[in-house]
């Protein structure tokens, strides 16, 4: 499988956790301090603007992932 750059699109907490290489609970704890700034998810997904805020707060996307995410 080939590696591709991270696409800026709506993501679930689980998908974001996979991008950062951590588990779901850790990701939830990492974004909790910024929940007011990030806002509520739309269903299971953070929208693109929210993902950008998360990326800024956590210092960008840390690694490349495969096409299946």
PQR file with spaces between the fields and no chain letter, atoms N, CA, C, O and H, PARSE charges and radii, in Angstrom:
ATOM       1  N    UNK     1       0.833   -1.187    0.000 -0.4000 1.5000
ATOM       2  CA   UNK     1       0.000    0.000    0.000 -0.0000 2.0000
ATOM       3  C    UNK     1       0.874    1.246    0.000  0.5500 1.7000
ATOM       4  O    UNK     1       1.909    1.293    0.665 -0.5500 1.4000
ATOM       5  N    UNK     2       0.459    2.221   -0.729 -0.4000 1.5000
ATOM       6  CA   UNK     2       1.268    3.436   -0.821 -0.0000 2.0000
ATOM       7  C    UNK     2       0.861    4.432    0.256  0.5500 1.7000
ATOM       8  O    UNK     2      -0.294    4.475    0.678 -0.5500 1.4000
ATOM       9  H    UNK     2      -0.382    2.182   -1.269  0.4000 1.0000
ATOM      10  N    UNK     3       1.820    5.224    0.688 -0.4000 1.5000
ATOM      11  CA   UNK     3       1.543    6.284    1.647 -0.0000 2.0000
ATOM      12  C    UNK     3       1.143    7.536    0.896  0.5500 1.7000
ATOM      13  O    UNK     3       1.679    7.825   -0.174 -0.5500 1.4000
ATOM      14  H    UNK     3       2.758    5.189    0.345  0.4000 1.0000
ATOM      15  N    UNK     4       0.197    8.282    1.457 -0.4000 1.5000
ATOM      16  CA   UNK     4      -0.259    9.517    0.847 -0.0000 2.0000
ATOM      17  C    UNK     4      -0.276   10.606    1.910  0.5500 1.7000
ATOM      18  O    UNK     4      -0.359   10.296    3.098 -0.5500 1.4000
ATOM      19  H    UNK     4      -0.238    8.048    2.326  0.4000 1.0000
ATOM      20  N    UNK     5      -0.200   11.867    1.517 -0.4000 1.5000
ATOM      21  CA   UNK     5      -0.314   12.954    2.495 -0.0000 2.0000
ATOM      22  C    UNK     5      -1.698   12.925    3.145  0.5500 1.7000
ATOM      23  O    UNK     5      -2.653   12.404    2.569 -0.5500 1.4000
ATOM      24  H    UNK     5      -0.133   12.119    0.552  0.4000 1.0000
ATOM      25  N    UNK     6      -1.791   13.479    4.328 -0.4000 1.5000
ATOM      26  CA   UNK     6      -3.060   13.555    5.040 -0.0000 2.0000
ATOM      27  C    UNK     6      -3.982   14.514    4.291  0.5500 1.7000
ATOM      28  O    UNK     6      -3.605   15.644    3.982 -0.5500 1.4000
ATOM      29  H    UNK     6      -1.014   13.902    4.796  0.4000 1.0000
ATOM      30  N    UNK     7      -5.175   14.051    4.010 -0.4000 1.5000
ATOM      31  CA   UNK     7      -6.175   14.871    3.330 -0.0000 2.0000
ATOM      32  C    UNK     7      -6.952   15.662    4.369  0.5500 1.7000
ATOM      33  O    UNK     7      -7.363   15.108    5.389 -0.5500 1.4000
ATOM      34  H    UNK     7      -5.481   13.133    4.261  0.4000 1.0000
ATOM      35  N    UNK     8      -7.157   16.939    4.124 -0.4000 1.5000
ATOM      36  CA   UNK     8      -7.953   17.761    5.010 -0.0000 2.0000
ATOM      37  C    UNK     8      -9.412   17.558    4.630  0.5500 1.7000
ATOM      38  O    UNK     8      -9.868   18.042    3.594 -0.5500 1.4000
ATOM      39  H    UNK     8      -6.823   17.388    3.296  0.4000 1.0000
ATOM      40  N    UNK     9     -10.140   16.838    5.479 -0.4000 1.5000
ATOM      41  CA   UNK     9     -11.542   16.497    5.262 -0.0000 2.0000
ATOM      42  C    UNK     9     -12.165   16.221    6.626  0.5500 1.7000
ATOM      43  O    UNK     9     -11.442   16.176    7.621 -0.5500 1.4000
ATOM      44  H    UNK     9      -9.769   16.445    6.321  0.4000 1.0000
ATOM      45  N    UNK    10     -13.482   16.034    6.704 -0.4000 1.5000
ATOM      46  CA   UNK    10     -14.076   15.678    8.002 -0.0000 2.0000
ATOM      47  C    UNK    10     -13.535   14.333    8.502  0.5500 1.7000
ATOM      48  O    UNK    10     -13.351   13.399    7.722 -0.5500 1.4000
ATOM      49  H    UNK    10     -14.069   16.070    5.896  0.4000 1.0000
ATOM      50  N    UNK    11     -13.286   14.253    9.806 -0.4000 1.5000
ATOM      51  CA   UNK    11     -12.769   13.034   10.429 -0.0000 2.0000
ATOM      52  C    UNK    11     -13.528   12.726   11.711  0.5500 1.7000
ATOM      53  O    UNK    11     -14.049   13.627   12.369 -0.5500 1.4000
ATOM      54  H    UNK    11     -13.436   15.012   10.439  0.4000 1.0000
ATOM      55  N    UNK    12     -13.585   11.452   12.058 -0.4000 1.5000
ATOM      56  CA   UNK    12     -14.088   11.027   13.359 -0.0000 2.0000
ATOM      57  C    UNK    12     -12.920   11.072   14.345  0.5500 1.7000
ATOM      58  O    UNK    12     -11.766   11.203   13.938 -0.5500 1.4000
ATOM      59  H    UNK    12     -13.162   10.720   11.524  0.4000 1.0000
ATOM      60  N    UNK    13     -13.219   10.964   15.629 -0.4000 1.5000
ATOM      61  CA   UNK    13     -12.156   10.919   16.633 -0.0000 2.0000
ATOM      62  C    UNK    13     -11.289    9.681   16.395  0.5500 1.7000
ATOM      63  O    UNK    13     -10.069    9.746   16.547 -0.5500 1.4000
ATOM      64  H    UNK    13     -14.156   10.857   15.960  0.4000 1.0000
ATOM      65  N    UNK    14     -11.892    8.576   16.031 -0.4000 1.5000
ATOM      66  CA   UNK    14     -11.146    7.346   15.771 -0.0000 2.0000
ATOM      67  C    UNK    14     -10.163    7.545   14.615  0.5500 1.7000
ATOM      68  O    UNK    14      -9.011    7.120   14.701 -0.5500 1.4000
ATOM      69  H    UNK    14     -12.883    8.523   15.908  0.4000 1.0000
ATOM      70  N    UNK    15     -10.611    8.182   13.546 -0.4000 1.5000
ATOM      71  CA   UNK    15      -9.736    8.428   12.398 -0.0000 2.0000
ATOM      72  C    UNK    15      -8.594    9.364   12.773  0.5500 1.7000
ATOM      73  O    UNK    15      -7.451    9.150   12.367 -0.5500 1.4000
ATOM      74  H    UNK    15     -11.547    8.527   13.477  0.4000 1.0000
ATOM      75  N    UNK    16      -8.905   10.404   13.549 -0.4000 1.5000
ATOM      76  CA   UNK    16      -7.844   11.317   13.994 -0.0000 2.0000
ATOM      77  C    UNK    16      -6.842   10.587   14.872  0.5500 1.7000
ATOM      78  O    UNK    16      -5.637   10.819   14.770 -0.5500 1.4000
ATOM      79  H    UNK    16      -9.833   10.577   13.879  0.4000 1.0000
ATOM      80  N    UNK    17      -7.330    9.710   15.729 -0.4000 1.5000
ATOM      81  CA   UNK    17      -6.435    8.929   16.588 -0.0000 2.0000
ATOM      82  C    UNK    17      -5.500    8.068   15.747  0.5500 1.7000
ATOM      83  O    UNK    17      -4.318    7.945   16.069 -0.5500 1.4000
ATOM      84  H    UNK    17      -8.309    9.521   15.812  0.4000 1.0000
ATOM      85  N    UNK    18      -6.011    7.478   14.685 -0.4000 1.5000
ATOM      86  CA   UNK    18      -5.179    6.658   13.795 -0.0000 2.0000
ATOM      87  C    UNK    18      -4.111    7.508   13.117  0.5500 1.7000
ATOM      88  O    UNK    18      -2.972    7.069   12.957 -0.5500 1.4000
ATOM      89  H    UNK    18      -6.971    7.578   14.424  0.4000 1.0000
ATOM      90  N    UNK    19      -4.474    8.710   12.722 -0.4000 1.5000
ATOM      91  CA   UNK    19      -3.514    9.609   12.084 -0.0000 2.0000
ATOM      92  C    UNK    19      -2.379    9.940   13.052  0.5500 1.7000
ATOM      93  O    UNK    19      -1.210    9.957   12.668 -0.5500 1.4000
ATOM      94  H    UNK    19      -5.399    9.067   12.852  0.4000 1.0000
ATOM      95  N    UNK    20      -2.735   10.203   14.305 -0.4000 1.5000
ATOM      96  CA   UNK    20      -1.735   10.570   15.304 -0.0000 2.0000
ATOM      97  C    UNK    20      -1.039    9.367   15.926  0.5500 1.7000
ATOM      98  O    UNK    20      -0.102    9.525   16.708 -0.5500 1.4000
ATOM      99  H    UNK    20      -3.685   10.189   14.617  0.4000 1.0000
ATOM     100  N    UNK    21      -1.494    8.163   15.579 -0.4000 1.5000
ATOM     101  CA   UNK    21      -0.847    6.955   16.086 -0.0000 2.0000
ATOM     102  C    UNK    21      -1.108    6.699   17.556  0.5500 1.7000
ATOM     103  O    UNK    21      -0.263    6.138   18.254 -0.5500 1.4000
ATOM     104  H    UNK    21      -2.255    8.035   14.943  0.4000 1.0000
ATOM     105  N    UNK    22      -2.283    7.112   18.032 -0.4000 1.5000
ATOM     106  CA   UNK    22      -2.660    6.922   19.429 -0.0000 2.0000
ATOM     107  C    UNK    22      -4.025    6.258   19.483  0.5500 1.7000
ATOM     108  O    UNK    22      -4.679    6.093   18.454 -0.5500 1.4000
ATOM     109  H    UNK    22      -2.969    7.568   17.465  0.4000 1.0000
ATOM     110  N    UNK    23      -4.462    5.872   20.693 -0.4000 1.5000
ATOM     111  CA   UNK    23      -5.782    5.264   20.768 -0.0000 2.0000
ATOM     112  C    UNK    23      -6.871    6.322   20.935  0.5500 1.7000
ATOM     113  O    UNK    23      -6.590    7.493   21.190 -0.5500 1.4000
ATOM     114  H    UNK    23      -3.930    6.006   21.529  0.4000 1.0000
ATOM     115  N    UNK    24      -8.101    5.886   20.787 -0.4000 1.5000
ATOM     116  CA   UNK    24      -9.279    6.754   20.824 -0.0000 2.0000
ATOM     117  C    UNK    24      -9.341    7.565   22.111  0.5500 1.7000
ATOM     118  O    UNK    24      -9.590    8.770   22.078 -0.5500 1.4000
ATOM     119  H    UNK    24      -8.329    4.935   20.580  0.4000 1.0000
ATOM     120  N    UNK    25      -9.117    6.909   23.239 -0.4000 1.5000
ATOM     121  CA   UNK    25      -9.211    7.599   24.535 -0.0000 2.0000
ATOM     122  C    UNK    25      -8.155    8.697   24.667  0.5500 1.7000
ATOM     123  O    UNK    25      -8.441    9.788   25.158 -0.5500 1.4000
ATOM     124  H    UNK    25      -8.915    5.930   23.265  0.4000 1.0000
ATOM     125  N    UNK    26      -6.950    8.400   24.229 -0.4000 1.5000
ATOM     126  CA   UNK    26      -5.884    9.400   24.297 -0.0000 2.0000
ATOM     127  C    UNK    26      -6.230   10.596   23.422  0.5500 1.7000
ATOM     128  O    UNK    26      -6.051   11.742   23.836 -0.5500 1.4000
ATOM     129  H    UNK    26      -6.718    7.513   23.830  0.4000 1.0000
ATOM     130  N    UNK    27      -6.724   10.339   22.220 -0.4000 1.5000
ATOM     131  CA   UNK    27      -7.111   11.433   21.325 -0.0000 2.0000
ATOM     132  C    UNK    27      -8.191   12.283   21.972  0.5500 1.7000
ATOM     133  O    UNK    27      -8.134   13.512   21.921 -0.5500 1.4000
ATOM     134  H    UNK    27      -6.870    9.408   21.883  0.4000 1.0000
ATOM     135  N    UNK    28      -9.163   11.640   22.572 -0.4000 1.5000
ATOM     136  CA   UNK    28     -10.244   12.372   23.249 -0.0000 2.0000
ATOM     137  C    UNK    28      -9.686   13.258   24.357  0.5500 1.7000
ATOM     138  O    UNK    28     -10.132   14.393   24.528 -0.5500 1.4000
ATOM     139  H    UNK    28      -9.209   10.642   22.613  0.4000 1.0000
ATOM     140  N    UNK    29      -8.714   12.748   25.112 -0.4000 1.5000
ATOM     141  CA   UNK    29      -8.096   13.531   26.184 -0.0000 2.0000
ATOM     142  C    UNK    29      -7.284   14.694   25.632  0.5500 1.7000
ATOM     143  O    UNK    29      -7.285   15.785   26.203 -0.5500 1.4000
ATOM     144  H    UNK    29      -8.351   11.826   24.973  0.4000 1.0000
ATOM     145  N    UNK    30      -6.593   14.462   24.522 -0.4000 1.5000
ATOM     146  CA   UNK    30      -5.792   15.518   23.922 -0.0000 2.0000
ATOM     147  C    UNK    30      -6.638   16.682   23.419  0.5500 1.7000
ATOM     148  O    UNK    30      -6.232   17.838   23.534 -0.5500 1.4000
ATOM     149  H    UNK    30      -6.592   13.576   24.058  0.4000 1.0000
ATOM     150  N    UNK    31      -7.805   16.384   22.865 -0.4000 1.5000
ATOM     151  CA   UNK    31      -8.625   17.469   22.300 -0.0000 2.0000
ATOM     152  C    UNK    31      -9.590   18.076   23.319  0.5500 1.7000
ATOM     153  O    UNK    31     -10.156   19.140   23.065 -0.5500 1.4000
ATOM     154  H    UNK    31      -8.134   15.445   22.772  0.4000 1.0000
ATOM     155  N    UNK    32      -9.788   17.425   24.459 -0.4000 1.5000
ATOM     156  CA   UNK    32     -10.719   17.913   25.476 -0.0000 2.0000
ATOM     157  C    UNK    32     -10.437   19.351   25.934  0.5500 1.7000
ATOM     158  O    UNK    32     -11.383   20.127   26.069 -0.5500 1.4000
ATOM     159  H    UNK    32      -9.328   16.561   24.665  0.4000 1.0000
ATOM     160  N    UNK    33      -9.180   19.737   26.177 -0.4000 1.5000
ATOM     161  CA   UNK    33      -8.928   21.113   26.623 -0.0000 2.0000
ATOM     162  C    UNK    33      -9.331   22.178   25.595  0.5500 1.7000
ATOM     163  O    UNK    33      -9.496   23.348   25.942 -0.5500 1.4000
ATOM     164  H    UNK    33      -8.411   19.107   26.067  0.4000 1.0000
ATOM     165  N    UNK    34      -9.484   21.778   24.357 -0.4000 1.5000
ATOM     166  CA   UNK    34      -9.828   22.728   23.294 -0.0000 2.0000
ATOM     167  C    UNK    34     -11.271   22.581   22.824  0.5500 1.7000
ATOM     168  O    UNK    34     -11.646   23.140   21.794 -0.5500 1.4000
ATOM     169  H    UNK    34      -9.350   20.827   24.076  0.4000 1.0000
ATOM     170  N    UNK    35     -12.083   21.833   23.572 -0.4000 1.5000
ATOM     171  CA   UNK    35     -13.440   21.514   23.122 -0.0000 2.0000
ATOM     172  C    UNK    35     -14.298   22.755   22.876  0.5500 1.7000
ATOM     173  O    UNK    35     -15.123   22.769   21.963 -0.5500 1.4000
ATOM     174  H    UNK    35     -11.778   21.378   24.409  0.4000 1.0000
ATOM     175  N    UNK    36     -14.107   23.782   23.678 -0.4000 1.5000
ATOM     176  CA   UNK    36     -14.891   24.999   23.485 -0.0000 2.0000
ATOM     177  C    UNK    36     -14.520   25.675   22.163  0.5500 1.7000
ATOM     178  O    UNK    36     -15.391   26.144   21.430 -0.5500 1.4000
ATOM     179  H    UNK    36     -13.437   23.770   24.420  0.4000 1.0000
ATOM     180  N    UNK    37     -13.220   25.720   21.868 -0.4000 1.5000
ATOM     181  CA   UNK    37     -12.759   26.311   20.608 -0.0000 2.0000
ATOM     182  C    UNK    37     -13.153   25.474   19.393  0.5500 1.7000
ATOM     183  O    UNK    37     -13.531   26.007   18.349 -0.5500 1.4000
ATOM     184  H    UNK    37     -12.513   25.339   22.463  0.4000 1.0000
ATOM     185  N    UNK    38     -13.057   24.148   19.550 -0.4000 1.5000
ATOM     186  CA   UNK    38     -13.349   23.231   18.447 -0.0000 2.0000
ATOM     187  C    UNK    38     -14.841   23.192   18.147  0.5500 1.7000
ATOM     188  O    UNK    38     -15.241   23.185   16.983 -0.5500 1.4000
ATOM     189  H    UNK    38     -12.750   23.715   20.397  0.4000 1.0000
ATOM     190  N    UNK    39     -15.652   23.168   19.172 -0.4000 1.5000
ATOM     191  CA   UNK    39     -17.095   23.090   19.002 -0.0000 2.0000
ATOM     192  C    UNK    39     -17.566   21.644   18.939  0.5500 1.7000
ATOM     193  O    UNK    39     -16.765   20.711   18.981 -0.5500 1.4000
ATOM     194  H    UNK    39     -15.328   23.174   20.118  0.4000 1.0000
ATOM     195  N    UNK    40     -18.880   21.478   18.839 -0.4000 1.5000
ATOM     196  CA   UNK    40     -19.468   20.137   18.808 -0.0000 2.0000
ATOM     197  C    UNK    40     -19.317   19.504   17.443  0.5500 1.7000
ATOM     198  O    UNK    40     -19.305   20.180   16.414 -0.5500 1.4000
ATOM     199  H    UNK    40     -19.531   22.236   18.805  0.4000 1.0000
ATOM     200  N    UNK    41     -19.201   18.175   17.463 -0.4000 1.5000
ATOM     201  CA   UNK    41     -19.134   17.415   16.209 -0.0000 2.0000
ATOM     202  C    UNK    41     -20.507   17.429   15.551  0.5500 1.7000
ATOM     203  O    UNK    41     -21.531   17.605   16.213 -0.5500 1.4000
ATOM     204  H    UNK    41     -19.210   17.626   18.298  0.4000 1.0000
ATOM     205  N    UNK    42     -20.506   17.244   14.260 -0.4000 1.5000
ATOM     206  CA   UNK    42     -21.741   17.072   13.505 -0.0000 2.0000
ATOM     207  C    UNK    42     -21.941   15.565   13.350  0.5500 1.7000
ATOM     208  O    UNK    42     -21.388   14.956   12.434 -0.5500 1.4000
ATOM     209  H    UNK    42     -19.675   17.102   13.723  0.4000 1.0000
ATOM     210  N    UNK    43     -22.719   14.971   14.231 -0.4000 1.5000
ATOM     211  CA   UNK    43     -22.832   13.520   14.254 -0.0000 2.0000
ATOM     212  C    UNK    43     -21.552   12.946   14.818  0.5500 1.7000
ATOM     213  O    UNK    43     -21.159   13.281   15.936 -0.5500 1.4000
ATOM     214  H    UNK    43     -23.168   15.466   14.974  0.4000 1.0000
ATOM     215  N    UNK    44     -20.897   12.084   14.060 -0.4000 1.5000
ATOM     216  CA   UNK    44     -19.632   11.475   14.496 -0.0000 2.0000
ATOM     217  C    UNK    44     -18.422   12.240   13.993  0.5500 1.7000
ATOM     218  O    UNK    44     -17.298   11.922   14.383 -0.5500 1.4000
ATOM     219  H    UNK    44     -21.216   11.811   13.152  0.4000 1.0000
ATOM     220  N    UNK    45     -18.611   13.231   13.146 -0.4000 1.5000
ATOM     221  CA   UNK    45     -17.502   13.878   12.437 -0.0000 2.0000
ATOM     222  C    UNK    45     -17.239   15.303   12.899  0.5500 1.7000
ATOM     223  O    UNK    45     -18.160   16.067   13.187 -0.5500 1.4000
ATOM     224  H    UNK    45     -19.524   13.489   12.829  0.4000 1.0000
ATOM     225  N    UNK    46     -15.946   15.639   12.959 -0.4000 1.5000
ATOM     226  CA   UNK    46     -15.538   17.032   13.052 -0.0000 2.0000
ATOM     227  C    UNK    46     -15.448   17.553   11.627  0.5500 1.7000
ATOM     228  O    UNK    46     -14.913   16.872   10.753 -0.5500 1.4000
ATOM     229  H    UNK    46     -15.198   15.018   12.725  0.4000 1.0000
ATOM     230  N    UNK    47     -15.968   18.758   11.383 -0.4000 1.5000
ATOM     231  CA   UNK    47     -15.914   19.311   10.022 -0.0000 2.0000
ATOM     232  C    UNK    47     -14.497   19.811    9.725  0.5500 1.7000
ATOM     233  O    UNK    47     -13.626   19.791   10.595 -0.5500 1.4000
ATOM     234  H    UNK    47     -16.403   19.312   12.093  0.4000 1.0000
ATOM     235  N    UNK    48     -14.284   20.250    8.510 -0.4000 1.5000
ATOM     236  CA   UNK    48     -12.950   20.655    8.067 -0.0000 2.0000
ATOM     237  C    UNK    48     -12.386   21.793    8.922  0.5500 1.7000
ATOM     238  O    UNK    48     -11.211   21.768    9.289 -0.5500 1.4000
ATOM     239  H    UNK    48     -14.991   20.267    7.803  0.4000 1.0000
ATOM     240  N    UNK    49     -13.211   22.780    9.236 -0.4000 1.5000
ATOM     241  CA   UNK    49     -12.742   23.893   10.072 -0.0000 2.0000
ATOM     242  C    UNK    49     -12.331   23.394   11.450  0.5500 1.7000
ATOM     243  O    UNK    49     -11.334   23.861   12.002 -0.5500 1.4000
ATOM     244  H    UNK    49     -14.166   22.800    8.938  0.4000 1.0000
ATOM     245  N    UNK    50     -13.077   22.460   12.010 -0.4000 1.5000
ATOM     246  CA   UNK    50     -12.735   21.897   13.314 -0.0000 2.0000
ATOM     247  C    UNK    50     -11.452   21.077   13.242  0.5500 1.7000
ATOM     248  O    UNK    50     -10.628   21.131   14.155 -0.5500 1.4000
ATOM     249  H    UNK    50     -13.887   22.082   11.562  0.4000 1.0000
ATOM     250  N    UNK    51     -11.281   20.324   12.169 -0.4000 1.5000
ATOM     251  CA   UNK    51     -10.064   19.529   11.985 -0.0000 2.0000
ATOM     252  C    UNK    51      -8.853   20.454   11.888  0.5500 1.7000
ATOM     253  O    UNK    51      -7.782   20.131   12.402 -0.5500 1.4000
ATOM     254  H    UNK    51     -11.950   20.280   11.428  0.4000 1.0000
ATOM     255  N    UNK    52      -9.018   21.598   11.234 -0.4000 1.5000
ATOM     256  CA   UNK    52      -7.917   22.563   11.147 -0.0000 2.0000
ATOM     257  C    UNK    52      -7.554   23.085   12.533  0.5500 1.7000
ATOM     258  O    UNK    52      -6.372   23.246   12.839 -0.5500 1.4000
ATOM     259  H    UNK    52      -9.888   21.861   10.816  0.4000 1.0000
ATOM     260  N    UNK    53      -8.547   23.352   13.370 -0.4000 1.5000
ATOM     261  CA   UNK    53      -8.278   23.820   14.735 -0.0000 2.0000
ATOM     262  C    UNK    53      -7.544   22.742   15.517  0.5500 1.7000
ATOM     263  O    UNK    53      -6.568   23.031   16.209 -0.5500 1.4000
ATOM     264  H    UNK    53      -9.506   23.221   13.121  0.4000 1.0000
ATOM     265  N    UNK    54      -8.010   21.498   15.411 -0.4000 1.5000
ATOM     266  CA   UNK    54      -7.362   20.384   16.104 -0.0000 2.0000
ATOM     267  C    UNK    54      -5.911   20.261   15.655  0.5500 1.7000
ATOM     268  O    UNK    54      -5.005   20.099   16.472 -0.5500 1.4000
ATOM     269  H    UNK    54      -8.803   21.264   14.849  0.4000 1.0000
ATOM     270  N    UNK    55      -5.706   20.340   14.353 -0.4000 1.5000
ATOM     271  CA   UNK    55      -4.352   20.235   13.796 -0.0000 2.0000
ATOM     272  C    UNK    55      -3.455   21.347   14.332  0.5500 1.7000
ATOM     273  O    UNK    55      -2.301   21.100   14.683 -0.5500 1.4000
ATOM     274  H    UNK    55      -6.442   20.471   13.688  0.4000 1.0000
ATOM     275  N    UNK    56      -3.982   22.576   14.397 -0.4000 1.5000
ATOM     276  CA   UNK    56      -3.207   23.700   14.931 -0.0000 2.0000
ATOM     277  C    UNK    56      -2.872   23.495   16.405  0.5500 1.7000
ATOM     278  O    UNK    56      -1.742   23.737   16.830 -0.5500 1.4000
ATOM     279  H    UNK    56      -4.919   22.777   14.111  0.4000 1.0000
ATOM     280  N    UNK    57      -3.843   23.055   17.174 -0.4000 1.5000
ATOM     281  CA   UNK    57      -3.654   22.890   18.618 -0.0000 2.0000
ATOM     282  C    UNK    57      -2.691   21.750   18.937  0.5500 1.7000
ATOM     283  O    UNK    57      -1.932   21.832   19.903 -0.5500 1.4000
ATOM     284  H    UNK    57      -4.761   22.858   16.829  0.4000 1.0000
ATOM     285  N    UNK    58      -2.717   20.694   18.135 -0.4000 1.5000
ATOM     286  CA   UNK    58      -1.864   19.536   18.397 -0.0000 2.0000
ATOM     287  C    UNK    58      -0.563   19.574   17.594  0.5500 1.7000
ATOM     288  O    UNK    58       0.234   18.638   17.659 -0.5500 1.4000
ATOM     289  H    UNK    58      -3.333   20.628   17.350  0.4000 1.0000
ATOM     290  N    UNK    59      -0.348   20.640   16.849 -0.4000 1.5000
ATOM     291  CA   UNK    59       0.913   20.801   16.140 -0.0000 2.0000
ATOM     292  C    UNK    59       0.970   20.124   14.788  0.5500 1.7000
ATOM     293  O    UNK    59       2.030   19.637   14.394 -0.5500 1.4000
ATOM     294  H    UNK    59      -0.996   21.400   16.796  0.4000 1.0000
ATOM     295  N    UNK    60      -0.126   20.078   14.072 -0.4000 1.5000
ATOM     296  CA   UNK    60      -0.135   19.493   12.735 -0.0000 2.0000
ATOM     297  C    UNK    60      -0.333   17.993   12.748  0.5500 1.7000
ATOM     298  O    UNK    60      -0.405   17.378   13.811 -0.5500 1.4000
ATOM     299  H    UNK    60      -0.987   20.473   14.392  0.4000 1.0000
ATOM     300  N    UNK    61      -0.420   17.405   11.566 -0.4000 1.5000
ATOM     301  CA   UNK    61      -0.539   15.958   11.460 -0.0000 2.0000
ATOM     302  C    UNK    61       0.857   15.365   11.550  0.5500 1.7000
ATOM     303  O    UNK    61       1.764   15.825   10.856 -0.5500 1.4000
ATOM     304  H    UNK    61      -0.361   17.905   10.702  0.4000 1.0000
ATOM     305  N    UNK    62       1.050   14.358   12.386 -0.4000 1.5000
ATOM     306  CA   UNK    62       2.394   13.873   12.681 -0.0000 2.0000
ATOM     307  C    UNK    62       3.009   12.916   11.684  0.5500 1.7000
ATOM     308  O    UNK    62       4.231   12.772   11.657 -0.5500 1.4000
ATOM     309  H    UNK    62       0.314   13.984   12.950  0.4000 1.0000
ATOM     310  N    UNK    63       2.208   12.254   10.860 -0.4000 1.5000
ATOM     311  CA   UNK    63       2.789   11.241    9.988 -0.0000 2.0000
ATOM     312  C    UNK    63       1.914   11.054    8.768  0.5500 1.7000
ATOM     313  O    UNK    63       0.816   11.603    8.679 -0.5500 1.4000
ATOM     314  H    UNK    63       1.215   12.370   10.882  0.4000 1.0000
ATOM     315  N    UNK    64       2.421   10.263    7.822 -0.4000 1.5000
ATOM     316  CA   UNK    64       1.659    9.931    6.627 -0.0000 2.0000
ATOM     317  C    UNK    64       0.896    8.639    6.888  0.5500 1.7000
ATOM     318  O    UNK    64       1.326    7.791    7.670 -0.5500 1.4000
ATOM     319  H    UNK    64       3.313    9.816    7.895  0.4000 1.0000
ATOM     320  N    UNK    65      -0.236    8.507    6.222 -0.4000 1.5000
ATOM     321  CA   UNK    65      -1.048    7.309    6.389 -0.0000 2.0000
ATOM     322  C    UNK    65      -1.338    6.686    5.049  0.5500 1.7000
ATOM     323  O    UNK    65      -1.085    7.296    4.011 -0.5500 1.4000
ATOM     324  H    UNK    65      -0.586    9.195    5.587  0.4000 1.0000
ATOM     325  N    UNK    66      -1.869    5.471    5.056 -0.4000 1.5000
ATOM     326  CA   UNK    66      -2.158    4.803    3.790 -0.0000 2.0000
ATOM     327  C    UNK    66      -3.532    5.213    3.246  0.5500 1.7000
ATOM     328  O    UNK    66      -4.305    5.887    3.927 -0.5500 1.4000
ATOM     329  H    UNK    66      -2.075    4.975    5.900  0.4000 1.0000
ATOM     330  N    UNK    67      -3.815    4.804    2.035 -0.4000 1.5000
ATOM     331  CA   UNK    67      -5.021    5.189    1.332 -0.0000 2.0000
ATOM     332  C    UNK    67      -6.309    4.695    1.995  0.5500 1.7000
ATOM     333  O    UNK    67      -7.382    5.224    1.705 -0.5500 1.4000
ATOM     334  H    UNK    67      -3.187    4.257    1.482  0.4000 1.0000
ATOM     335  N    UNK    68      -6.231    3.710    2.862 -0.4000 1.5000
ATOM     336  CA   UNK    68      -7.431    3.105    3.401 -0.0000 2.0000
ATOM     337  C    UNK    68      -8.088    3.896    4.513  0.5500 1.7000
ATOM     338  O    UNK    68      -9.207    3.561    4.900 -0.5500 1.4000
ATOM     339  H    UNK    68      -5.360    3.280    3.097  0.4000 1.0000
ATOM     340  N    UNK    69      -7.448    4.937    5.052 -0.4000 1.5000
ATOM     341  CA   UNK    69      -8.049    5.691    6.157 -0.0000 2.0000
ATOM     342  C    UNK    69      -9.148    6.564    5.662  0.5500 1.7000
ATOM     343  O    UNK    69      -9.773    7.275    6.448 -0.5500 1.4000
ATOM     344  H    UNK    69      -6.539    5.209    4.737  0.4000 1.0000
